[in-house]
Amino acid sequence: MVEHGEIRVVHRGGSKINFRQPVFTHDSRFLLCASANAVKVFSASTEECVHHLVGHTDLVTGLILRPSNHLQVFSCSLDGTVRLWDYDDGILIKTFVVGFPIYSIYASGSHDGVLFLTIPAKNDKRSDAFQLVAVQLPQSSEQLVEAREISAVLPDVSANPGAISFGRAGQYIASVCGLHLEVFFFKKQKSFRFSLKEENNKGIKNTFTCAACHPKEDCIATGHEDGKIRLWRNFSHKKEYTHSALHWHHDAVGALSFTPEGTNLLSGGVESVLVLWRYNQETQKDFLPRLGAAIAHIAVSPDGSLFCTAHSDNKITVIHSYVRVSAVIQGLVRGDRIWTDLVVDPRSKALVMNGKPGHLQFYSLQRDKLLYNLDIVQQEYIHESGLDQFEVVKVDFDAGGNWLATVEERKQNSAELELNLKLWAFDEQTQSFVLNTTVPAPHEDRISDLSFSPDRTTLLVSASRDGHFKAWALAPPTDAEDQSPSWCCDFVASYHGLAPHCCGFSADGSLLAVGFQEVVTVWSTASWELLTTLSQPPGHVRNLCFGRLSCSKYLLGTTTKNQLCCWNLLSCSLEWSTSMDVTLLLADPLSENMAAFCFEAGSTDLFVFKPSEPRPLFSHKAVCSGRVLRAVFSPREELLEGCEEDVQWLNSSRLFFFTPSMDLMTFSTKAEEDRLMASSKQLVIGDQVSMTPFNLLLGKRGQTEGQEVAAGSERVQPPQGSSAVKELLQTPAHVLPSTSYLCSMFVQSLLISTSDKREQNNVTEEEMESEKEEDDSEDEETQSSAVKPDVASGGGRTGDPTDPGLTKAQTKELRRVRKLDYSWLRDLD
């Protein structure tokens, strides 16, 4: 048996990115988000994650830019530490050990070297009692530093980071908690407390939800449960304070934030609408509606050019200052629960499960990114508590990914169950699924299981609590005008009035096993004949799985009496059984391996085994606390090679599972994690913008061209106006001059300047012509000198440059000197 020393449980995604308010970098290029135990750095333009800042050992609860260095960021965590990061390079600079769980972090440029933290209140037995403290950061060259110099600032504060805000120039800090607003002035070391009644005359609650301070004036904006926003002024004197009210939200105000200059106030709530209020002109406001989910946090970039909203569906929306959506960073949608099983799309290899209400989400396991949502219910979702709406509860794909089956249901207290079975066909043109058939009320009660035949035939089986299971087949088109086929019921069966709970096909699709309470029935899919029934120890059957490949003769099942049973289909007898509380049983589609998640002593254990062998191949104790209720085997794109025998069950597929806290985990070896870490570093280019596959292709081309240039090939200079072109393309259109004005400039910037090259060619041509003339004159003079008689009888030198006593080089130099202009010598007299 393999213990978990060589194989480790690693976090693969699914964490919240909306847990805390995101933080823009100083240049607005990146967006930093707390995500589980790490900090993710996203590109604000490409939406790609360019860095994972990993170091905390518990949940990250806050982020703040370092006031004295905008290239660094502080993060705090429940592990009791504050860590300083260089987010541009993705490295950890220093760790400050505080020693208390930290729930939020604040900083101000007026308080250098001091951080303000929210920690549990001392000597208070209440679990929701917190205090705001100031921590002096010691100056040390060590990477791990103890920060024990702590002083109390406010005794009773909220753990919500949006409930505390620094005032103008860091002179004061405002905190809201319950029905109280408290303002602490640092210079006076004095605080003022303002309270509201629990309810007004109309019974509307006045409880505070959030606060934001004006950056330039002494004004505090507070949000309330009744949807009102109050603007507080003159709060430096307790008896002279005033406040005015703004009201648009119909429910609690979720977040507030001022722009850097204080000209606008941003607010959001459950209406999924961002409201932009004009400061001192509150009757004028702008709206950005239909953002998809309730707004939990609002952040503004330091230069005010971008806003961002964090939503309850684990989404972050980046918005331009002129109230237009720029980018959407979507994480794995985490609802109240996972209604559907986890399935893998055969085409995109994406994880598919229910996401936001009425939708299926397609989530990339490789990139930890949502690909798209598929609207199943196709009805507008109404944000109202207590209202029953349709939910997607079952989903399955056929083997080729050509068909998708979904079940949606709605159960109201005083009404009957509403149930719809829908079949979706994959459209090659749109590369998405299109609704083909809708079956209203396919069963009289809830559908307990749904499964496609794995042999690539169009056969679907649904089992219901009404005591029947139905086979659905694809029928040819009946209408001459409509040539598309549709689905219809092909077979209905029951067994002694018992309710079926689960069903499953054999690997070749020839057999169907249906669990009717305590009895397992095996049917032939060719004739729909009941072949045999299998007995097992007492308890209702919860899961059924056929063996694969060499183990295809086995059928395994789990029961409510904590039994795992294995039947031999050739002998129709029980092969073996063991006592364990199996919450989930899975079969690897590409191997004989099976995985069983077992709950014991408050945690979940994993066992990987083959049905033909009683001894597990791998076991891992306490993979997580609580029960694992959803898991899936995902086929690898490339098989692992060179793995040792004890980890070969990971060669063909990866096993993913969700913890009770909705974190997506998987099993991996150290060598595989090292390869993933090395490959992830290649996804960041020089300006820290993550590469898309297209950019990777261009990058390879650029490297090839660079190698050719280094080898001696002629390099073409880039356009002199390339920076201007880049600026032109990135500037918003509404602030640019007219197109006619920019046209000539734009075209000229695309042209390659050849003036230098022409000048160089002209100089070269002149030199060549000069040398040619000199050579010609030299030949002529040589010929003429040959026919002239010697002037001097002694044949001495005459000083002629063609004198044979001079070399050719000396003759050329002498001619050059003769041609020089010496007229400037006259001016020296």
N, C-alpha and C positions, 0 to 999 in steps of 0.2 A: 504494500500500500504506500502511495506517495503522499508524504505530508506537504504542508504548504511552504516549506522553506525555499523550494526552487520556483514555485509558481506563486505569484502575489496577486492580491485583489487591488485593482487600480481604478481610480475615478476616471470615467470616460466622457462625462458631460451631463447635461440635463439640469445643472445647478441653476439657481435663480440668478439672474442678472438685474432684477428689479428690487432686490432686497433692500438696498440703500441707494441714496441719491447718487447718480453718476457725476463724474467730475471732468470738465473740459480742461485740456492743457492750455498753457498760456497762449499758444499760437492757434488754438482751435482746430488743430489737425487731428488730435486723438481724443478719445473718450475712455475714461477709466471707470471700470465697474467692479464692485465686489461680487465675487462668485464663489460660494462655498468657502473653502480654505485658501483661495487664491484671489489674485487681482488680474482681470483681463483688460488688455489695452486694445481697443478697437480703433480702426481708421474711421474718422467721421465722414469720409467721402466714399470709400469703397466698401464699408461695413465689415471688412475682414478683421479677424483677430490677429494682431501682429506680435503680441507678447503674452506670456503667462508668467505672472510674478508669483512664484511658489515659494513658501517658506513658513507660513503660519501652520499651526497644528490644530486649529479649531476655526470656527466660523469667523470670517472677516466681517466686521460690523461698521466700518467707517473708513472714508478716504478724505484727505485734504491736501492741497498743494502746499509745499513749504513756502512761506511768505518771502524768505530771503533768497530762495533759489527755485525758480519756476520750472526747472528741469527735474526736480525731485518731488516726491510725494510721500506723505505719511499714510500708513494703514494701521488700523487697530483691530484687535481680535479678542474673542472670548478666552484665548489662551493666555491673556494677561500681558501681552507684549505690544509695543508700538515699533513698527519697522519702517525704516527710511529706504526708499528705492530710487534708483535712476531709471525712470520709465522709458527713456529713449534707448538705452542700451539693455534694459531688462535685467539689471543686476541689483542685488541687495547690498546696501551701503552699511547700514548699522541697525542693530536691534536694541531697543530699550526695554528692559524688564521692569514692569510696574508691579506685578504681583497680584493684581485683582482683575476679574473679568471686566472687559471694557465694552460698552454698548454704543458709544458714539464718540466722535473726536471733533474738536474745533481749534482754530488758530486765527491769530490776528497779527497784522504787520506791526501794530503798536506794542505788541508784547513779544519781543524777540527772545527766542530760546525757551518759550513757555507754551505748553499744550494744555488745552482744557478737555477733560475726559469725563464721561459719565460712567460711574462705577456703582456697585451696590452700596446702599447706606450701611454704615457700621451700627452695630447694636440695635438693629431694627429687624424684627422677626418677619415682617411682611416681605413676601417674595417680589412685590412690585415697587419697593421703596428704593430710590436711587438718589445720588447726590452728584453735583458738579464740582470737580476738583481741578486745581491748577498744578501741573507737574513741571518742575524745572528740569530741563534736559541738561545733564552734565556734559562738560567739554572733555572729551577723551578720544584718544586715537584708537582705542580698542573697538572691535566690531560688536562685542556683546557688553552692554553697559547696564548697570543697575540704576534705575531712576526712582529713588525712594523719597525725594524731597517733594512732598505732596501737601497742599494746603486747600482747605475747603472754601468754596465760593458760594454755592447755593445748596441748601440742605434737602429740599424736596423738589425733584425735577422728574420729567418723563424720560423714559428710555427711547422715545421716538426722536431721532435726530432733527426732524422738522419742527420740533417744539422749542428749540433754542436757536437764537440768532444774535450775532454781534451788531451793535449799533454803529453810528457814524464815527469813523476813524478809531474804532475800538474803544470808545469812551465808556460804553456800558454794554451790558448783555441782557437780553430779554428771554424769559422762560415762561411757558404756559403749561399748566398741569391741572386737569380737572376744571374747576370753575375759577381759577386764580391766574392772574398775570403778575409776574414779579420781575422788576427791573433793578439790576445791581449796577451801581456807578463805581468804577474802579478808583477814581481820584478821591471821591468822598468816602469810599469803603462803606457805602450805605445802600440799602435796598428799599424799594417802595413796592407794596403789594396791593393789587387791585382785584376785586372780586365781583362776580356777577351772581344773580339769583339762578337757581337750578332751572327754573322754568319761568317764562313770562306769563302775562295774563291769558294768553291763548294756549298755554301748555306746551309751547315750543321750547326745546332744550337749548340752553346757552353754553353747553360744555365746549371748552377750547379744543381744537384739533391740531393747529399748526400756527406758526408765527414767522414773520419776516420783517427785518428792519430796513428802513430807507437808507441808502448809502451816503446821501448828502445832507439830509435833513433829519431832525429829531421827530420821527414818525414810525410807529410800529403797526404793522398790519397783522391781524389775527383772524384765523378761520374758525368756524363754529359748526356744530352738528346740525343746526337748523339751516345751513346753507348761506348764512350771512358772513360778510367780511367787515370787520370793524377797524377803523383807522384811529389810533390813539395818539394824542398830542398833549403837550404840557405835562408830561408824566414825571418831570423832575420835582414837582410839588404835588403831594398826594391829594390835596383838597382842590386843586385847580385844574385837574386833568379834564380833557374833553375827548369824546370819540364820536365818529360818524359811521354810518352803516352803508354798505353796498350789498345789494341782494340780486343775484341771478340764479345761483345754483339751487336746485330743489331738494338736494340732500346734502350731507356733510361735505365740507370743503376738505379735499384731500391734501392739497399742496399749495404753497404760495412762494413767490420769488419776485424780487425787484430786478430790473435791468441795471447794469453797472452805473449808469448816469441817473437812475431813479426816475426816468421819464415814463416808464410803464410798470404796471404790476401784473404779473401772470398768476392765474389761478386755475385749478382743475379739480375734478371730482368724479363721481360715478357716471356722470352724463357722457363721458368720453369726449368732452369738448374742452379745448384750451381757450380761455378767455383772457384777452389782453385789455386791461383797463388803462386809460390815460390818466396819469397822476394829476390831480387838481382839476381834471376835466372828466370826472367819472361817468358822466352821461354818454361819453364817447368811448366805445369799446369795439374791439374786433373779435371775431370768433374763428376757430379752426375746428370744425365738427368732424364726426365720424372717424375718430382715431382708433376705434375698435374695442377698447376696453377702458375700465376705470383708471384714472390718472392717480398714481401713488406718489410720485416725486416730480419736481420740476427743477431743472438746472439751466444756467445761463453761462455762456462762454465769457471769459474776462474782457474781450473786446466787444461783446454784445452782438456779434454777427450771427450767432447760432443759439437756439434754445434746444432743449431736449426734454422729453417727458418719458417717465418710466411707468409702465402700465401693469395692471394686475394679471395679464396673460403672459408675463415674462417677456415683454417687448419694450424696446427703447426706440422712440421716434425722434430723429434729428430734424429740426425745423429751422428754416431761414428766418431772419428777423422780420422779413416782410410776410410772414405767416404763410409759408408754403413748405410742405414736407420735402426734405432733402434726402433722407435715408431712413431705413428701418432695419434695426438690428433685432432679430427675432430669436429668442432662445426656445428651448423645449417648453411647450405650453403645459403648465402644471395646474390641473383642476383639483376639485375636491377629492376625486378618486379616478382610477383608471377603470372605465367600464369595459372596454374591449380587451381581448388578449393582445399581446405583442406579436405582430406579424412583420415579415420582411417582404417588400415589394420585389418580385423577381426581376423586374426591369432596372430600376434605379438602385437596388440594394439598400433602399432607405427603410428605416424603422417607421412603421405605420401604427398609429393608435389614435384614440379620440383626443382632440385638443380643445380649442375653445368651443363653447356650446354649439352643437349641431354640425361640427366639422371633424374631418380627419386630417391629421398633420403627417406630412412626409418629412422625416428628420434624417439627415445624413449622419451616419455613425462615424464616418471617416473624418468629416470636417467639423462635427459638433455644431451643426447649423441647420436651421429649418429651411427646407427646400420650397415647399408651398403648402397651402391649405386647400382641402377639397370640401366644398359646401355640400353636405349630404341632405340636411333638412330643408334647405332653401326657403327658410322663413326668417324674417327679421327677429333678432333676439331682443327681448324687452328686459331692461335692467330694473328689475323690481324684486325685492326679497319676498320669498314665500310663493312665488308664481311658478307653477309646474310647466315646464317646457320640454320639447322633444330632446332626447339624448340618444347618441349613437352608442349602442351597447354590444354589437357583434360586427365582426369584419373578417373577411378571408379572401385570398387571391387564388386563382387557378394556377397550375404549374407554370404556364408560360407568361403570366402577368397580363393576359388579354382580357380577363374578366375580374370584376371586383363585386363582391356581395356584401351588403350592409343591412343591419337591422336597426331601426329606430323605434323608440317607444316613449309614451307619455302616460303617466298614471296620475289622475287627479282624485282627490279624496272622495268626491261625490259622483264620480263618473266612471265609466268602464275603461278598461285598458285600451289605448290606441296603439296600434302596431302596424309597421310597414316594413316589407321586405323589398329591397331595391337591388337591381342588377345593373352594373355599369360596364360599358365597353370602352376599351382603350382606343382613342382616336390618334392615328399616326400623324395627322396634319397638325393638330393642336398639341400633341404630346401630353394629353391629359385624358381623364376618364369622363365619358359622356353617359348620361342616364339612358338606359335602354328599356328596362321594364320595372314597373312599380306594382307590387302585389299588396293591396290593402288587406289587413287582417289575415295573414297567411295561416295563423293558428288562433285558437280560442284563448290561449294563455301565453305567458312569457316563453320566448325561445331560449332554451338552455344551452344549445350548442349549434354551431354552423360549420360545415366543412365541405370543401371541394375535393373531388377525386384527384389524386396526384398523377394519374396516367395521361394527362393532357386531354382527356375527354371532357365534354361540357356536361358535367353531372355535379349537382349540388344537393346536399342533404341537410335538413334542419330538424332538430329535435326540440320538443316542447313539453311543458308541464301539463298540457292537456291530454297526455297519454299517447300521443302519436308522433311518429317521425315521417317526414315527407321527402320524397326525391323529386328534384326539379331538373328538367332537361330543356335544352335549347331546341325550340320548334322552328320549322321553316316559316317564312312569311305567308300569312293568309290573305293579306290585302294586296291586290295587284299594284296599287299605287305606292305602297310602302314595301320596299324590297328588303328591309332589315329584319332579321329573325328576332324572335322574342322568346321569353322563358314561360314555361307552364308546368303544372304539377304532373308528374309521370307515375308516382306510386305513393300510396299511403299505407302505413302498417302500425300495428300496436301489439302489445303482449300482455294478455290477461289483465288489462285495465291498469297496469303499472305506468308510472310516469318516467320517461327516459330523462336521464340527466346529462349524459355525454355520449359521444359517438366518434368514430375514427375509421379511416380507410387503411388497408394494407398498402405496402409500397407499390405494388403493381395495380392497385385499384380494383382487384377482383373480389375482395372481401370487404364487408362493412360490419364493424362491431358496434353494438348499441347497448349501453348499460341501463337496464330497467331496474332501478332501485338496487336490489340485492342479486339480480340475475344479469349475466352477460350473454347477449344473443349475437350469433354470427350469421350474416346473410350473404347470399351470392348477388352481386350487382348485375350479373348477366340475366338471371331469371327471377330475381327477388324472392328466392326460396330461402326459408329458414334452414340453415345447415345444422346448427347445433346450439346448445345452451351450455354454459360453463358455470359450475357452482364455485363458491368461494366462502371464506369465513363470514360471519355476520357483519353487517354494515353496508350502507349504500355505497355504490361505486361512484367515485369522484372523478377519476381520470382513466383514460384508456389510450394505450400506445402500442402500435405494432413494431416488431423488430425490423431492422433494415439489413440488406445484403445477406451475409451468411447467417444472420439471426432472424430472418424473416418468418421462421416457423413459430416464433414466440409472440405472445400477446401479454402485455403487462397492464396492471390496473392497481389503483389505490382505493382504499375504502375509508369511511368515516370512523371505523373502529381501529384506525392506525395500523393497517395491514398493507404491505406491498406484496402483490401476488404475481406469479409468472406461470402462464399456461403454455403447454405444448400443443399447438394446433394439429399436429399430425396424430397424436394419441388422444387429443381432447381431454387431457388430464392436467392436474396442477403439478408443475415442475418443481417449484419451490416457493416459499413465502417467508417473510420476515416481519417482525413487529417494529414499526417506526411511523411517526407522524409525518407523512409526506404531504406537504402543502402544494407541491408542484412537481409534475413528472414530464420530462421533455425527451424527445428523440432527435439525435443529430441526423439531418436528412442526407448527409454525405458519408456517414460511417455507421458502424454497429453500436456506437457509444450512446448511452442514455445518462441523463442527469436527474438526480432526485434532490430536491431541497427539503430538508427535514427540520422541524421546529422542536427545540429542546432547551429547557432551562432559560427561557426568555430570549434566545438567539436562534439563528438559522444556520444549519450545517449543510454542506454540499457533499454528495457522493456521486462519482462518475463510474459507471460499470458497463459491462456487456451482459445481456440477458443469458448468454450461454455460460458465463463464469460467475460463481458465487462470490468471488473476492473482488472488491472495488479496485479500479485502476488508480483512482485518485480520491482523496478526501480532504476537506478543509473545514475545520471547526470554526464556528462563529464568524461566518463571512459578513454578517451584520447583525445588529440587535433588532429584535422584532421578527415578523414574518415576511418572507419574500413571496409575494402573490403574483408577480408577473416576471417572466423571463423568456428568452428566445435564443436559439442558435442562429447565427448569421454566417452564411458561407463566405469564406475568404476569396478575394479576387485572385490572389496568388498563394499557392500552397507553400507552407513553411518547409524548408529543407534543412537537413542536418540536425534535426531535433533529437534529443536523447529519447530513449524508449519510454521513460517515465512521464514524458510530457507530450507524447505523440497524439493524445486525444485533442490537442489544440491545433494540429496540423491543417485540418480541412475547414474547420469552423471556429468561430469565437462565440463564447457564451456571455450574453448580456443579461443583467437583471436590475430591477428597481428596488431600492431600499424603501422602508416605510416613509422616509423623509423625501422620497422622490429623487434621489440621486441615482444616476445611471452608472453602474459599475460593470467591470469585466475582469477576466482573468488573463494574466500575461506573464511572460518570463522576463528576466532582467535584460537578456540580449535583445529581445524584441523592443522593450522600452528604450534602450539605448539607440536602436536604429530609428525609432520614431522621433526621438529627441534630435538626432542628427539631421533627419530630413526636414523637421519643422524649422530649423535654422535657415534652410535654403529658401523659405517662403518669405523672407524679409529682404528688401533691396535697400539701396543706399539711403533713400529718403524715408525709410521705415514705413513704406506703404506695401501692404501685403500683395503678393503676386497672384494674379489669376492664371489659369492654364494658358490663356492667350499671351499674358505677359511673360510667362516662363518660356514660351516658344520664341518670342521676340528677344528675350534675354539670351537664349542659345545662339540666335542669329547674330546678336551684337557681339557675343564672345568670339564667334567665328570670324566676324569682320575684324575684330581687334587683333586676333592672331594673324590674319592676313596682312594687316598693316605692319605688325611687328616683324613679319617675314620680309618686308620690303616693298609691298605693293603700294601703289599711290593712294593716298588718303584724300577723300573728298571733304573739304571744309564744310561744316554746317552753315546754314544761313545765318547771316549776321543778326537778323532780327528774330531769331528763334525764341529768345526770352520774351520779346514783345508779342509774338504769336501765342505763346503759352499764357501770358497775362490776358490777352484778348479773349482766348477761348474760355478762361476760367472766371472772367468778370461777368456778373449778372447783366442781362441784356438791358434791363430798364435804366441802368446808370451809364450805358455806353453812348457815345455820340452817334450821329446818323450813319447808316451804312455807306452812303455815297462819300462821306468824309473819310471813312476808314478804308475804303476799297483800295485806293492807290497805295496807301501805306502798307496794307496787308499784302498786296501783290509784290511790292518792292522787297518786303521782308522775306518773301519766299525765294527771291532770286539770289544766285550765288555771285558775289562780287568778283570781277575778273580784272579790276584796274591794276592791282599789283602785278598780276601775271602778265598783263600786256606791257607794262613798263619794263618788266624784266626781259620780255621777249625783244622789245625795241632796243634795249641796251645791248643785248647779245647780237642782234642783227647789225647794229652800228659797229661793234667791235669786229665782227666778221668782215664787213665791207672795208673797214680801215685796214685790216691786215691784208685783204686782197689787193687794195690799191698800192700798199707799200710793196707787196711782192711784185706787182706789175711794174712799178717805177724802178724797182731794183733790177729787174731783168733788162729794162730799156737802157738804164745807165750802164749796166755791165756790157751790153752789146756795143754802145757808142764808145765806151772807153777802149774797147778792143781794137777799133779802127783808127784811133787818134795816136799820133807819134808822141814819144816821150818828150816833155818840155825840158826837163833837166837831163843834161848829158850823163850825169851819174845815175840817172834812173831813180833819184831819191823820191821821198814821199812828198806829195803836193798838198796834203791835207784834205784831199777829196774823200768823201765818205765811202766812195767805192774803191778806195785804195785796197789792193789785195792784202795789205798788211793787217787789216782789221778783220775780226771775225764777223760773222753774220749778225750775232746778237749785239755786238758793239756798234755795228752800223745802224741797226734799228734804234738803239738808244740815242745815238748821235742825231738821227733825224728827228726824234721826238723832242730833244732839247732845242733844236733849231726852230721848231714850230712854236715854242713857248713865247708868250708876250712879255717882253721886258720893259715895256713903256712906263711901268710904274716906278722905274728907277729914276726917271727924270724929276719926279716930284720930290725926291730926297734932297735936291740941291737947294 
